[in-house]
Amino acid sequence: MTGLANHFNGTNFVQLREIYFDWLTDEVPENAKEFKKDMELICKDFFELQSSENQVISIDTVPKQVYQITYYINMHLYDKMQPFRIAEYLDLSYQYVSRLFTHTMGLSIQGYIDKQRVEESKKLLLHTDLPLSKISRMLNYYDSSNFIKHFKKFVGTTPKQYRLHNQQRQLLLKQQTAENISRNSFTNRDSLV
């Protein structure tokens, strides 16, 4: 979030944040040394990405305005957003911003907003027990059926099915981990005898 707030390459920081969020929330560190090593890797990645926006733009083909739009959207996922208000925020014409964004990203500003909200809802579905209606209100969908429609468009399944499938998968992984630990401790005990 510091990288985003300081206007570094927003897209890279958002992607990195998602990777680390998934990586760190699924596992409990077995020991402090491993956890420290993981944190050092995260810090190293973070500092390598810390170049100013102007430097990023000079070597990257993505226009600065597109970075600004994606930054704004990712920082305001829980707010009511309208694409023409984003253009006003950037003090540019909506037609220009809309064409530039669609040409660069391959989807409209509203499509990107919807996609990012669905990605955020996936995290809420996996890591909270919030009901679907609450998640849809938090992410400013005007009703649950609209939320479900957008979710299914991007994920290919309903939010409820997504949550159930992933809960079952997590349970299976925990069972397999417990079995592996049990098997390893049984093997280690036999080798001592």
Buried (B, 14 or more C-beta within 10 A) or exposed (E): EEBBEEBBBBBBBBEBBEEBEEEBEEEEEEEEEEBEEBEEEBEEBBEEBEEEBEEBBEEBEBBBBBBBBBBBBBBBBEEEBEBEBBBEBBEBEBEEBBEBBBEBBEEBBBBBBBBBBBBBBBEBBBEEEBEBEEBBBBBBBEEBEEBBEBBBEBBEEBBEEBBEEEEEEEEEEEEEEEEEEEEEEEEEEEEEE
